Amino acid sequence: MRLRTLPLSLSGIILGIFLASDTFSIKPLSVVFLILTAVFLQILSNLSNELGDSINGLDTKARKGMHYSIQDGEMTVDQMRTLIAVIILACCASGLLMIWSCFGNLMRPEALLFVALGACAIAAAMRYTLGRNPYGYRGLGDIFVFIFFGLVTVCGAYILLTQSLPEATILLPAASIGCLSVAVLNVNNIRDMKTDAGKRITTAIRLGEKRARIYQTCLISAAWILMAVFFILSKAKPAAALFVLTMPFFIIHLKGVWTKSGKALDPMLPILVIGTFFFALLSGIAVTL
């Protein structure tokens, strides 16, 4: 289930929760179901990614990253399909309970809109490497990750919990988390460039290794600039700079990206994931100060 990636799915959710709780009274039960749904969607994405890569011949012994269940023979393809079906049911159950706890009625227009959005999220999680024409093999993963891990998680969590539209400035922290989420995908793709070549088109392959590293630096820099601009526009107190404490994570990560390649890049992935999680958490805390 690639549990080390779960903090990434929670980053945008947690920031959205803090943004909502700054001016609204939110229901604890809604928060619980919101977090559960995000976790199930992340697990669904991870499992679907493994199944798709295995079916399409990308997860082989030559792969540079950590090994997975099908690759090591611990699970069959049919067993993975069964597990994915179970996780889909968990996503649906948790998502419907989340919407019900927020709106009190699944038949309200707003609730139906989130049901449709949830269906799109499930489809996006699976279609990255599954289906006849997976978007992850066409270099479109960055766009979908930016939208669903950034804009949808932060803004969606805010709208769900407050049942109101946020100010336009919320797009800044949402885009910030989106950029960092894309950076997680990009460093993974830089690591796997040799094994992906000829089978999957990623942004890293299109750019080449050096430009992909520049792209990685730009994504992380943009995330910091966007968050800083958000707090400046919010006329926040100096204590809002709390998220700056996470800078060592990103410095270590970028140093590794520029000095390592192949399998040696694998440790840079959890460093960025954890850094993103605390970046979102401390930014959320700063909102309430």
C-alpha positions in Angstrom: 0.0 0.0 0.0 3.1 2.2 0.0 2.3 3.6 3.4 5.2 6.1 3.2 3.1 8.1 0.7 0.1 8.5 2.9 1.3 11.8 4.6 1.2 13.4 1.1 -2.5 12.7 0.7 -3.2 14.2 4.1 -1.2 17.3 3.5 -3.8 19.2 1.5 -6.6 17.8 3.7 -5.0 19.0 6.9 -4.3 22.5 5.5 -7.9 22.7 4.3 -9.2 21.7 7.7 -7.1 24.4 9.4 -8.3 27.0 6.9 -11.9 26.0 7.5 -11.6 25.9 11.3 -10.0 29.4 11.4 -13.4 31.1 10.8 -16.0 28.2 11.0 -17.1 25.7 13.6 -16.5 22.3 12.0 -17.9 18.8 12.9 -15.2 16.4 14.3 -17.0 13.4 12.7 -16.8 15.1 9.3 -13.0 15.6 9.8 -12.6 11.9 10.6 -14.4 10.7 7.5 -12.6 13.3 5.4 -9.2 12.0 6.5 -10.3 8.3 6.1 -11.5 9.0 2.5 -8.2 10.7 1.6 -6.3 7.7 2.9 -8.4 5.2 1.1 -8.0 7.2 -2.2 -4.3 7.3 -1.8 -4.1 3.5 -1.2 -6.4 2.9 -4.2 -4.0 5.1 -6.3 -1.0 3.1 -5.1 -2.5 -0.3 -5.6 -3.8 0.6 -9.1 -0.4 2.0 -10.0 1.3 -1.2 -9.0 -1.2 -3.3 -10.9 -1.0 -1.1 -14.0 2.8 -1.1 -14.0 2.9 -4.9 -13.5 0.5 -5.6 -16.4 2.3 -3.2 -18.7 5.8 -4.6 -17.8 7.3 -1.7 -16.0 7.8 -3.3 -12.6 10.6 -5.7 -13.3 13.8 -6.7 -11.5 15.5 -3.7 -13.3 13.3 -1.3 -11.4 15.3 1.1 -9.2 12.7 1.8 -6.5 11.3 -0.3 -3.7 9.9 -3.7 -4.7 6.2 -4.4 -4.5 3.9 -7.4 -3.9 3.2 -8.5 -7.5 6.8 -7.9 -8.5 8.1 -10.1 -5.7 5.5 -12.8 -6.2 3.8 -12.2 -2.9 0.4 -11.5 -4.6 -1.1 -12.5 -7.9 -2.7 -10.1 -10.4 -6.1 -11.5 -9.5 -5.5 -11.1 -5.8 -4.5 -7.4 -6.4 -7.7 -6.9 -8.4 -9.7 -8.2 -5.5 -7.9 -6.0 -3.0 -8.5 -3.0 -5.3 -12.2 -3.8 -5.4 -12.3 -3.9 -1.6 -10.5 -0.5 -1.4 -13.0 1.0 -3.9 -15.9 -0.1 -1.6 -14.0 1.5 1.3 -13.6 4.7 -0.7 -17.3 4.8 -1.5 -18.5 4.0 2.0 -16.2 6.5 3.7 -16.9 9.1 1.0 -20.7 8.8 1.3 -20.4 9.0 5.1 -18.2 12.0 4.8 -20.7 13.8 2.5 -23.6 12.8 4.7 -21.9 14.0 7.9 -21.2 17.4 6.3 -24.6 18.0 4.5 -26.9 15.8 6.5 -28.6 14.7 3.3 -27.1 12.9 0.3 -29.8 14.3 -2.1 -28.9 18.0 -1.7 -27.5 19.5 -4.9 -24.2 20.3 -3.1 -24.0 16.7 -1.8 -24.6 15.3 -5.2 -21.9 17.5 -6.6 -19.4 16.0 -4.2 -20.6 12.5 -5.0 -19.8 13.2 -8.6 -16.4 14.7 -7.6 -15.7 11.6 -5.5 -16.4 9.3 -8.5 -14.0 11.4 -10.6 -11.4 11.1 -7.8 -11.7 7.3 -7.8 -11.5 7.2 -11.6 -8.4 9.4 -11.6 -6.7 7.3 -8.9 -7.2 4.2 -11.0 -6.6 5.5 -14.5 -3.1 6.7 -13.9 -1.7 3.4 -15.1 -4.9 1.3 -15.7 -7.3 1.2 -18.6 -6.8 1.3 -22.3 -5.1 4.7 -22.4 -3.7 5.5 -18.9 -2.9 9.2 -18.5 0.2 8.4 -16.5 1.8 6.9 -19.6 1.1 10.1 -21.7 2.9 12.6 -19.4 -0.3 13.9 -17.9 0.3 12.7 -14.4 1.6 16.1 -13.3 -1.6 17.9 -14.2 -3.9 15.4 -12.5 -1.7 15.3 -9.3 -1.7 19.1 -9.2 -5.5 19.3 -9.5 -6.5 16.4 -7.1 -3.7 16.6 -4.5 -3.6 20.4 -4.5 -6.6 22.3 -5.6 -9.3 19.6 -4.9 -7.9 18.5 -1.5 -7.4 22.0 0.0 -10.4 23.7 -1.5 -12.6 20.6 -1.4 -12.0 20.1 2.3 -12.7 23.8 3.0 -16.0 23.7 1.1 -17.1 20.4 2.6 -16.5 21.5 6.1 -17.8 25.0 5.8 -20.5 24.5 3.1 -19.4 27.9 1.7 -17.1 29.1 -1.1 -13.7 30.3 0.1 -12.0 33.5 -0.9 -9.9 33.4 -4.0 -6.7 33.6 -2.0 -7.1 30.0 -0.8 -6.0 29.0 -4.3 -2.5 30.1 -3.3 -1.9 27.5 -0.5 -3.8 24.9 -2.6 -1.5 25.5 -5.5 1.5 25.4 -3.2 0.5 21.9 -2.0 -0.2 21.0 -5.6 3.3 21.9 -6.6 4.9 19.9 -3.9 2.7 16.9 -4.8 3.9 17.1 -8.4 7.4 17.3 -7.1 6.9 14.0 -5.3 5.8 12.4 -8.6 8.6 14.0 -10.5 11.4 12.7 -8.3 9.9 9.3 -8.5 9.9 9.6 -12.3 13.5 10.9 -12.4 14.5 7.8 -10.4 12.7 5.5 -12.9 13.7 7.2 -16.1 15.7 4.2 -17.5 13.1 1.6 -16.8 10.2 3.8 -17.9 11.9 4.7 -21.3 10.0 3.2 -24.2 7.1 2.1 -22.1 5.8 5.3 -20.4 6.1 8.9 -21.3 6.6 11.1 -18.2 7.5 14.7 -17.8 11.0 13.7 -16.6 11.6 11.7 -19.8 10.3 14.5 -22.0 12.6 17.0 -20.2 15.7 14.9 -19.8 17.4 14.3 -16.5 19.1 17.7 -16.1 15.9 19.7 -17.0 13.8 17.4 -14.8 16.1 18.4 -11.9 15.6 22.1 -12.8 11.8 21.4 -13.0 12.0 19.8 -9.5 13.7 22.9 -8.1 11.2 25.2 -9.7 8.2 23.2 -8.3 9.6 23.4 -4.8 10.5 27.1 -5.1 7.1 27.9 -6.5 5.4 26.2 -3.6 7.3 28.3 -1.1 6.7 31.5 -3.0 2.9 30.8 -3.3 2.6 30.1 0.5 4.6 33.2 1.4 2.4 35.4 -0.9 -0.7 33.9 0.7 0.4 34.9 4.2 1.5 38.4 3.0 -1.9 39.0 1.4 -3.5 37.7 4.6 -1.6 40.4 6.5 -0.5 37.6 8.9 1.6 38.2 12.0 5.3 37.2 11.9 4.4 33.9 13.7 2.8 32.9 10.3 6.4 32.1 9.1 6.2 28.9 11.2 6.3 26.8 8.0 9.9 28.1 7.4 11.0 25.5 10.0 10.5 22.8 7.4 13.2 24.3 5.1 15.9 21.7 6.0 13.7 18.9 4.5 13.6 20.6 1.2 17.3 21.6 1.2 18.3 18.0 1.9 15.9 16.8 -0.8 17.1 19.2 -3.5 20.8 18.4 -2.7 20.1 14.7 -3.1 18.2 15.3 -6.4 21.1 17.2 -7.8 23.8 14.8 -6.6 22.2 11.4 -6.9 20.5 9.3 -9.6 18.8 6.0 -10.1 18.1 3.9 -7.0 20.1 6.4 -4.8 17.3 8.9 -5.3 14.8 6.6 -3.5 15.4 8.1 0.0 14.7 11.6 -1.4 11.0 10.5 -1.9 10.1 10.1 1.8 12.1 13.2 2.8 10.0 15.2 0.4 6.7 13.6 1.5 7.4 14.2 5.2 8.6 17.7 4.5 5.4 18.4 2.6 3.3 17.1 5.4 4.9 19.3 8.0 4.9 22.2 5.6 1.1 21.9 5.3 0.7 21.2 9.0 2.7 24.2 10.2 1.2 26.5 7.6 -2.3 25.4 8.9 -1.3 26.1 12.4 0.1 29.5 11.4 -3.3 30.3 9.9 -4.9 30.1 13.3 -2.3 32.2 15.1 
